Amino acid sequence: MQCHPSVKHWLSRLAKVTCVVGLGLAFAGMGHADDKPSGKRTIAEQFIHDMKEGKISEGGADDHVVQELIIKRSIPITYKYINTLMNTPNAFGPGVACTVCHNSNDPTQSYRGLDLSTCKGLIEGSTESPKHVLFTPGTDPKRDILIRRLRNNRMPLGQGFENSTFTPNHMLVKQWITDGAKNDDNFKKKVLPLFKKANAFGPNTPACTACHMSNQEPPSFHELNLNTYAGIMLGADSVAKGVDKATKVIVPGDPAASFVWQHLAEDRMPPGIAPSEARDHPNTTILSAWIKQGAKCD
């Protein structure tokens, strides 16, 4: 349900007043927090100290509150909250709850035999062959299946989940990567032209090179050049990160690990979510934090 603008304005003012009152009470009860060394302060005392020191970043990003109050202060994330996310509609953006489609390790009852209704199921991952774990507990999951499926938009932008990812053109790219991503006649005559052709990977879609045409941003998103073999193999963000640290978008021999193939073949979850929806949803940030903290089930 949409709020009337005047209601949103009133709620915003109320939230600010509530924060001011809360912080006022905090200051009143923690007047000597600064006298303690940082390692001896409570989380609340450290937050007050950081406010006084001007170390709290300005708002703006959707997950600003999560970053400042939870992530930066290493608040333990409980599985109870993660379980709530998996069972709640719109938890990661407009769409049904994750467990509507993924609620059993039986592939005849649940897509990919993936059970997101239990902690064990989350950690085990998909059970239908080929089996895949979703993440590695205790590590940064940004590139792992679970988080990238919540963040990565399918390319070209605007592709619906109902459009096939098994077209002859998709298979040409996948096979090229599988065979070692060589700069051979097959690549020059059959694969490279696909990146330059509108509607190559879906109806009513622009050519890949309409958005990724050079290693300069602007105009090319992520400084990714899909016009040439050298540009493709160089990867993304070569200017921002440096050539030696550019993000590789092709892993020869491994389509599943290649960003180009991931974006061509994987739909962002929940299915049907618009590419205009923010990729860094606050709950995705919290889910990532839970995984980094070890994905504890208790």
BELURCOR-V102893 format. One line per field, one symbol per residue. burial: b if it has 24 or more other ideal C-beta (glycine too) atoms within 12 Angstrom, else e. Layout:
burial: ???
This chain:
burial: eeeeeeeeeeeeeeeeeeeeeeeeeeeeebeebeeeeeeeeeeebbbbbebeeeeeeeeeeebeebbbbbbebeeebebebbbebbeeeebbbebebbbebbbbbeeeebbbbbbbbebebbbbbbbeeeeeebbebeeebbbbbbbbbbbbbbbbbebebebebeeebbebbbebbeeebeeeeebeeebbebbbeeebbbeebbbbbebbbbbeeeebbbbbbbeeeebbbbbbbbeeeeeeebbbbbeeeebeebbbbbbbbbbbbbbebeeeebbbbbbbbbbbbbbbbebeee
